[in-house]
Amino acid sequence: MKHTAKQVKNQAIKNVYTLKQFIRFLQNWFIIGLGIVSAGFGLRGFLLPNSFIDGGVTGISLILTDLTNISFSILLIAINIPFIILAYSTVSKRFAFRSLIAIILLALTVHFIPFPIITHDKLLIAVFGGFFLGLGIGLAMRGGAVIDGTEVLAVYLGRKTSFTIGDVIMVFNVIIFSVSAYVFSIEIALYAMLTYLAASKTVDFIVSGIEEYIGVTIISEKNEEIRLAIIEKLGRGCTVYYGKKGFAKRGEVLKKTDIVYTLITRLELTKLRTEIDNIDKDAFIIMHSVKDVKGGMIKKRPMH
């Protein structure tokens, strides 16, 4: 049976889409793999040999390992299982399966790969142990998985209660640090907090740092030229809304002006400022970080 030209075209489109899906699949697992190696290095090279702890499920596993001498790898999988089940029912089956595989691979990496012990200096352990662990968690998240179930619990409770995800994670970790202070010492708890800060800041940077969304408000006499530059030179969308200049004495009429608002990534900020300077060096520019956005002509972050 001969295929029509339309059928051949549809099949070709389907094949291209399937190929893109496969490439995306490989990219995601490559990133997750890098994350697993980084987290394993942070744990074996810094935290585990020196009895340091972190926040989240990893912190609980480290505490129990020190108290019971049960293998960290076994505890990491066992404690994460309830969170994976929660992810299965609240997020997606694919996400839960991918996270389970990533956690198992991390446990195997920590157990079998003989990473060298880098240092015994407490400050370096806290900072760089947290950095490599956070780098691993962040990369895993960029690949579409988690290697610490705390985030899943935070998302779930955030939907069910008035708490934000950050609030849930903070409360969870305060409990862990309080337990570590009681069981071990206040000094260990303080170093654990430092480790957690290093890890969380690294996660934030990896997940959304260099491509963090920036909201930019521009007030200028040449607002139309700036609007066109944003559309034509940067390829971004913008919104123009009506305003009045407020700097006027009593009784004076406020001067009308159009205000341009656009949303870009941090990587595009320099180019935008250059374009504005070329048009109006006296333009008033207000910039602020934006947590997340949806819809419109937004530059999509990769690996979500």
JOJO-V411396 format. One record per run of one state. SS is the DSSP state (helix for helix, strand for strand, loop for the rest). FROM is the first residue (numbers start at 1). TO is the last residue. If there is no record, write none. Layout:
ss:SS from:FROM to:TO
ss:SS from:FROM to:TO
This chain:
ss:loop from:1 to:4
ss:helix from:5 to:50
ss:loop from:51 to:55
ss:helix from:56 to:68
ss:loop from:69 to:71
ss:helix from:72 to:90
ss:loop from:91 to:92
ss:helix from:93 to:112
ss:loop from:113 to:121
ss:helix from:122 to:142
ss:loop from:143 to:149
ss:helix from:150 to:160
ss:loop from:161 to:164
ss:helix from:165 to:183
ss:loop from:184 to:185
ss:helix from:186 to:209
ss:loop from:210 to:212
ss:strand from:213 to:219
ss:loop from:220 to:222
ss:helix from:223 to:232
ss:loop from:233 to:237
ss:strand from:238 to:244
ss:loop from:245 to:255
ss:strand from:256 to:265
ss:helix from:266 to:279
ss:loop from:280 to:283
ss:strand from:284 to:290
ss:loop from:291 to:304
